[in-house]
């Protein structure tokens, strides 16, 4: 996204000075030398490391935020947004159980390339995330609800923000008719489904974003209890029947997939592409009981981390599939799967297109096929 202008990045507003946070002295959070003159030339002295200048106080939320917000910071300290434990645990699965951070070179590479996506309190509630250039998006005003565009999708943009806002419409290579998510068109922002309780965590150090905690993990059924709609034969068959389908199978549109990615500044080495694939639910639980789900190809490769030069490799790359559980944010009531125009039932649009919709070994690049077939929980639909 476009960076903020110089003034937008650094200047505070009168609104901030009038706020509760604005009554706190700058040096109480940021340190620095308050006795330097207010000149451009004195900036270095004011911000000198020797003056204990702290650019991002909320990186140490237990010190700077908890005196007033301990109920949140205590829980947030173990959340996925703060610890990135989900990423580290996924690495551990493919590396034979090794801890990425136990190797100095790997840890340095992770901190340089990946940890910039780690979220502190300020990157959601004061500034734009540093991964997109930072900046005082509202003149240093602390805002309770993060901006969907400047905060949430600044980090979660490629496979969430673009889908949710319908930004693939008209793009080369994408099918016609791609639309923004129906919830976005109704004016719903991220926090309509993803509440502060979910973002801040509940104090449990979960290892994955798809956790089994119905108290704060959003589910379609929270607003759309299909069990009460016995008049819909498709719901009765596909959601309450013997073989259950995830809601997105019928109500999602084509979504983005990516191939291999490499660290060290190389980035995506394969192209991203639109696709729509149904796979077996390889992580069934009481909360996610569907037999079939949508899967998305993720940008991972056996040599993804070689550029860091560490001693840990993805020696057990085949321990997890490269097509992973997906929940696309591009929901529509009518999709190519549900549109029965000119037909008598959705089977002619969906069931008769197995080769188009079902993930099979033929969909997997030969470089990854062995890994996919050996995965602990294969996702193929035969």
C-alpha positions as CSV (number, residue, x, y, z in Angstrom):
1,X,0.0,0.0,0.0
2,X,1.1,3.6,-0.6
3,X,3.2,5.0,2.2
4,X,2.0,8.0,4.2
5,X,3.5,11.4,3.5
6,X,6.2,12.7,5.8
7,X,3.8,14.9,7.8
8,X,1.3,12.1,8.2
9,X,4.0,9.8,9.5
10,X,5.3,11.9,12.3
11,X,3.0,14.8,13.2
12,X,0.6,14.5,16.2
13,X,-2.8,16.1,16.2
14,X,-4.6,18.4,18.6
15,X,-7.2,15.6,19.0
16,X,-4.4,13.5,20.5
17,X,-3.2,16.2,22.8
18,X,-6.8,16.6,24.1
19,X,-7.2,12.8,24.7
20,X,-6.5,10.8,27.8
21,X,-3.3,9.4,26.3
22,X,-2.3,12.9,25.3
23,X,-2.1,13.9,28.9
24,X,0.8,11.5,29.5
25,X,4.2,13.0,28.9
26,X,5.9,11.9,25.7
27,X,9.0,10.7,27.7
28,X,6.9,8.5,30.0
29,X,6.4,6.2,27.0
30,X,9.1,7.1,24.6
31,X,12.0,8.0,26.8
32,X,14.5,10.3,25.0
33,X,15.9,13.6,26.1
34,X,13.1,16.2,26.8
35,X,15.6,19.1,27.2
36,X,16.7,19.4,23.6
37,X,15.5,22.4,21.6
38,X,12.6,21.9,19.1
39,X,14.7,22.0,16.0
40,X,15.4,19.7,13.2
41,X,19.1,19.7,14.1
42,X,18.4,18.5,17.6
43,X,16.3,15.5,16.6
44,X,19.2,13.1,16.8
45,X,20.0,14.2,20.4
46,X,16.4,14.0,21.4
47,X,16.0,10.4,20.0
48,X,19.5,9.2,20.9
49,X,19.7,5.6,22.1
50,X,21.8,6.9,25.0
51,X,18.7,8.8,26.1
52,X,16.8,5.5,26.1
53,X,14.5,6.5,23.3
54,X,11.7,3.9,22.7
55,X,10.2,4.1,19.2
56,X,7.5,1.5,19.8
57,X,6.5,1.4,23.5
58,X,3.8,-1.2,23.0
59,X,6.5,-3.7,22.0
60,X,6.8,-3.9,25.8
61,X,3.2,-3.9,26.6
62,X,3.8,-5.3,30.0
63,X,5.8,-2.1,30.9
64,X,3.9,0.7,29.0
65,X,0.4,-0.6,28.5
66,X,-0.4,-2.9,31.3
67,X,-0.6,-0.3,34.1
68,X,-4.0,0.8,32.6
69,X,-4.9,-2.2,30.4
70,X,-3.6,-5.3,32.3
71,X,-6.8,-7.2,31.6
72,X,-6.0,-7.1,27.9
73,X,-2.2,-7.2,27.9
74,X,-2.1,-10.3,30.1
75,X,-4.1,-12.2,27.6
76,X,-2.5,-10.7,24.5
77,X,1.0,-11.8,25.7
78,X,0.2,-15.3,24.7
79,X,-2.0,-14.5,21.6
80,X,-1.0,-15.6,18.1
81,X,-0.9,-12.0,16.9
82,X,1.8,-11.2,19.4
83,X,3.9,-14.4,19.6
84,X,3.5,-15.7,16.0
85,X,3.5,-19.1,17.6
86,X,1.3,-20.5,14.8
87,X,4.0,-19.8,12.2
88,X,6.7,-21.3,14.4
89,X,4.6,-24.4,15.1
90,X,4.0,-25.0,11.4
91,X,7.7,-24.7,10.8
92,X,8.3,-27.3,13.5
93,X,6.0,-29.8,11.9
94,X,8.0,-29.7,8.6
95,X,11.4,-29.6,10.3
96,X,11.1,-32.8,12.2
97,X,10.2,-31.1,15.5
98,X,13.1,-28.6,15.5
99,X,12.7,-25.1,17.0
100,X,13.4,-22.4,14.3
101,X,14.6,-20.0,17.0
102,X,17.1,-22.4,18.4
103,X,19.5,-21.7,15.5
104,X,21.1,-18.2,15.6
105,X,21.1,-17.7,11.8
106,X,17.5,-19.0,11.5
107,X,16.4,-16.8,14.4
108,X,18.1,-13.7,12.9
109,X,16.5,-14.4,9.5
110,X,13.1,-14.9,11.0
111,X,13.4,-11.6,13.0
112,X,14.5,-9.8,9.8
113,X,12.0,-11.3,7.3
114,X,9.0,-12.6,9.3
115,X,8.8,-10.9,12.7
116,X,8.0,-7.6,11.1
117,X,4.4,-9.0,10.8
118,X,4.3,-9.5,14.5
119,X,1.6,-7.2,16.0
120,X,2.0,-5.0,19.0
121,X,-0.8,-2.9,20.6
122,X,0.3,0.2,18.7
123,X,0.4,-1.4,15.3
124,X,-3.4,-2.0,15.6
125,X,-4.4,1.0,17.7
126,X,-2.0,3.9,17.0
127,X,0.0,3.5,13.8
128,X,-0.1,1.6,10.5
129,X,1.9,-1.7,10.8
130,X,5.6,-1.3,10.3
131,X,5.5,-3.9,7.6
132,X,3.8,-1.4,5.4
133,X,5.9,1.6,6.5
134,X,4.3,2.6,9.7
135,X,3.2,6.2,10.3
136,X,0.8,8.0,12.7
137,X,-2.3,7.2,10.7
138,X,-4.6,9.5,12.9
139,X,-2.1,11.9,14.3
140,X,-1.2,9.6,17.2
141,X,-4.8,9.3,18.4
142,X,-5.4,5.9,20.1
143,X,-8.4,4.3,18.4
144,X,-10.3,1.3,19.9
145,X,-11.3,-0.2,16.6
146,X,-8.5,-0.7,14.1
147,X,-9.0,0.5,10.5
148,X,-9.9,-2.4,8.2
149,X,-7.7,-1.0,5.4
150,X,-4.9,0.7,7.3
151,X,-4.5,-1.9,10.0
152,X,-6.2,-5.3,9.4
153,X,-5.7,-5.8,5.7
154,X,-2.4,-3.9,5.7
155,X,-1.1,-7.2,7.0
156,X,-3.8,-9.6,5.9
157,X,-4.3,-8.2,2.4
158,X,-3.3,-10.6,-0.3
159,X,-5.6,-13.5,0.5
160,X,-8.1,-11.7,2.7
161,X,-8.4,-8.0,2.0
162,X,-8.3,-8.4,-1.7
163,X,-11.0,-11.1,-1.7
164,X,-13.2,-9.4,0.8
165,X,-13.2,-6.1,-1.0
166,X,-13.6,-7.7,-4.5
167,X,-10.3,-6.2,-5.8
168,X,-9.8,-9.1,-8.2
169,X,-12.7,-8.1,-10.3
170,X,-11.5,-7.4,-13.8
171,X,-7.9,-8.6,-13.1
172,X,-6.2,-10.5,-15.9
173,X,-6.5,-14.3,-15.4
174,X,-9.5,-14.1,-13.0
175,X,-12.9,-15.3,-14.0
176,X,-15.6,-12.7,-14.8
177,X,-18.2,-12.0,-12.1
178,X,-15.9,-11.8,-9.1
179,X,-17.6,-9.7,-6.5
180,X,-16.8,-8.2,-3.1
181,X,-17.9,-10.3,-0.1
182,X,-21.6,-9.8,0.6
183,X,-20.8,-8.8,4.2
184,X,-18.4,-6.1,2.9
185,X,-21.1,-4.8,0.6
186,X,-23.4,-4.5,3.6
187,X,-20.8,-2.3,5.4
188,X,-19.4,-4.9,7.8
189,X,-15.7,-4.4,8.8
190,X,-13.4,-7.1,10.1
191,X,-14.4,-6.6,13.7
192,X,-18.0,-7.6,12.9
193,X,-16.9,-11.2,12.9
194,X,-13.4,-11.0,14.5
195,X,-14.0,-9.4,17.9
196,X,-11.4,-7.9,20.2
197,X,-11.6,-10.9,22.4
198,X,-10.5,-13.1,19.6
199,X,-7.7,-10.7,18.6
200,X,-6.4,-10.3,22.1
201,X,-6.7,-14.0,23.0
202,X,-8.0,-15.7,26.1
203,X,-4.6,-16.4,27.8
204,X,-4.2,-19.8,26.2
205,X,-1.0,-20.1,24.0
206,X,-2.8,-21.7,21.0
207,X,-0.6,-23.1,18.2
208,X,-2.9,-22.4,15.3
209,X,-5.5,-19.9,14.1
210,X,-8.1,-22.6,13.5
211,X,-8.6,-23.3,17.2
212,X,-11.5,-25.1,19.0
213,X,-12.8,-22.2,21.1
214,X,-16.4,-21.5,20.1
215,X,-16.6,-18.6,22.6
216,X,-14.7,-16.3,20.4
217,X,-13.9,-18.0,17.1
218,X,-16.4,-16.7,14.4
219,X,-18.6,-19.3,12.7
220,X,-21.2,-18.9,10.0
221,X,-23.8,-20.5,12.2
222,X,-23.5,-17.6,14.7
223,X,-25.7,-15.5,12.3
224,X,-27.0,-18.2,10.0
225,X,-28.2,-21.2,12.1
226,X,-28.9,-23.6,9.2
227,X,-30.3,-26.3,11.5
228,X,-33.4,-24.1,11.9
229,X,-34.0,-23.8,8.2
230,X,-35.4,-27.2,7.3
231,X,-37.1,-25.8,4.3
232,X,-33.9,-25.5,2.3
233,X,-33.2,-28.9,0.8
234,X,-29.6,-28.1,0.0
235,X,-28.8,-27.2,3.6
236,X,-30.6,-30.4,4.8
237,X,-28.5,-32.4,2.4
238,X,-25.1,-30.8,2.5
239,X,-25.0,-29.4,6.1
240,X,-27.2,-31.7,8.1
241,X,-26.8,-34.8,5.9
242,X,-24.5,-37.8,6.2
243,X,-21.6,-36.0,4.4
244,X,-21.3,-32.5,5.6
245,X,-19.9,-29.6,3.5
246,X,-18.3,-26.5,4.9
247,X,-20.4,-23.4,4.1
248,X,-17.7,-22.0,1.8
249,X,-17.9,-24.9,-0.6
250,X,-21.2,-23.6,-1.8
251,X,-20.9,-19.9,-1.0
252,X,-17.3,-18.9,-1.8
253,X,-16.0,-17.7,-5.1
254,X,-12.7,-18.4,-6.8
255,X,-9.8,-17.4,-4.5
256,X,-6.1,-16.7,-4.6
257,X,-3.4,-19.5,-4.3
258,X,0.3,-19.1,-4.3
259,X,3.3,-21.4,-5.0
260,X,6.8,-21.4,-3.5
261,X,8.2,-18.6,-1.5
262,X,11.8,-18.0,-0.4
263,X,13.2,-15.9,2.5
264,X,16.0,-13.4,2.3
265,X,14.2,-10.9,0.2
266,X,13.4,-13.3,-2.7
267,X,9.7,-13.7,-2.0
268,X,7.3,-15.5,-4.1
269,X,9.1,-17.4,-6.8
270,X,6.0,-19.0,-8.3
271,X,3.0,-17.0,-9.6
272,X,-0.2,-16.5,-7.7
273,X,-3.3,-17.8,-9.4
274,X,-7.1,-18.1,-9.0
275,X,-8.5,-21.5,-8.1
276,X,-11.2,-23.3,-6.2
277,X,-10.6,-26.7,-4.8
278,X,-12.6,-29.0,-2.5
279,X,-10.6,-31.3,-0.2
280,X,-11.2,-33.7,2.6
281,X,-11.3,-32.1,6.1
282,X,-8.0,-33.3,7.5
283,X,-8.4,-31.5,10.8
284,X,-11.9,-32.4,11.9
285,X,-13.1,-31.4,15.3
286,X,-16.3,-30.7,17.2
287,X,-16.2,-27.1,16.0
288,X,-15.2,-28.0,12.4
289,X,-17.2,-31.1,11.7
290,X,-17.5,-30.8,8.0
291,X,-16.3,-33.8,6.0
292,X,-15.3,-31.6,3.0
293,X,-13.7,-28.2,3.0
294,X,-12.1,-25.7,0.7
295,X,-8.3,-25.9,0.4
296,X,-5.8,-23.3,-0.7
297,X,-2.2,-23.8,-1.9
298,X,0.3,-22.1,0.3
299,X,3.6,-20.6,-0.7
300,X,6.0,-23.2,0.8
301,X,8.8,-25.2,-0.7
302,X,11.4,-27.6,0.6
303,X,14.1,-25.0,0.2
304,X,12.1,-22.0,1.4
305,X,14.5,-21.1,4.2
306,X,17.8,-22.0,2.6
307,X,18.8,-18.3,2.1
308,X,19.0,-17.8,5.9
309,X,22.0,-20.2,5.9
310,X,21.0,-21.9,9.1
311,X,21.5,-25.6,10.0
312,X,17.8,-26.4,10.3
313,X,16.0,-27.5,7.2
314,X,12.5,-28.7,6.3
315,X,13.7,-32.3,6.5
316,X,10.2,-33.6,7.1
317,X,8.5,-31.4,4.4
318,X,6.0,-34.2,3.7
319,X,4.6,-34.0,7.3
320,X,1.9,-31.6,6.2
321,X,0.1,-30.9,2.9
322,X,0.7,-27.9,0.8
323,X,-3.0,-27.5,0.1
324,X,-4.3,-26.3,3.4
325,X,-7.6,-25.6,5.1
326,X,-9.1,-22.4,3.7
327,X,-11.8,-20.0,4.7
328,X,-12.0,-17.5,1.8
329,X,-13.5,-14.1,2.6
330,X,-15.5,-13.7,-0.6
331,X,-19.0,-15.0,0.4
332,X,-22.0,-14.8,-1.9
333,X,-25.4,-16.2,-1.7
334,X,-25.4,-17.1,-5.4
335,X,-22.2,-18.6,-6.8
336,X,-21.4,-20.8,-9.8
337,X,-22.0,-23.7,-7.4
338,X,-25.5,-22.5,-6.2
339,X,-26.8,-20.8,-9.3
340,X,-29.4,-23.2,-10.8
341,X,-30.4,-20.9,-13.6
342,X,-31.5,-23.1,-16.6
343,X,-31.1,-26.3,-14.6
344,X,-33.2,-28.3,-12.2
345,X,-30.7,-28.7,-9.4
346,X,-27.2,-27.6,-8.4
347,X,-25.7,-30.9,-9.3
348,X,-25.5,-29.9,-12.9
349,X,-23.3,-26.9,-11.9
350,X,-21.3,-28.7,-9.2
351,X,-21.5,-32.4,-9.1
352,X,-21.0,-32.8,-12.8
353,X,-17.8,-30.8,-12.6
354,X,-15.6,-33.0,-10.4
355,X,-12.4,-32.3,-12.4
356,X,-13.0,-28.6,-11.9
357,X,-13.7,-28.5,-8.2
358,X,-12.2,-31.6,-6.5
359,X,-8.5,-31.6,-5.4
360,X,-6.8,-34.7,-6.8
361,X,-3.2,-35.7,-7.3
362,X,-3.4,-34.4,-10.8
363,X,-3.7,-30.8,-9.3
364,X,-0.4,-31.0,-7.5
365,X,2.8,-30.0,-9.1
366,X,5.2,-33.0,-9.4
367,X,7.7,-31.2,-7.1
368,X,5.2,-31.5,-4.2
369,X,3.2,-34.6,-5.1
370,X,5.3,-36.9,-3.0
371,X,4.9,-34.6,0.0
372,X,1.1,-34.4,-0.5
373,X,0.7,-38.1,-0.8
374,X,2.8,-38.8,2.3
375,X,1.2,-36.2,4.5
376,X,-0.2,-37.4,7.8
377,X,-3.7,-36.3,6.7
378,X,-4.0,-36.2,2.9
379,X,-6.7,-33.9,1.6
380,X,-7.4,-35.5,-1.8
381,X,-10.9,-36.3,-2.9
382,X,-10.9,-39.5,-4.9
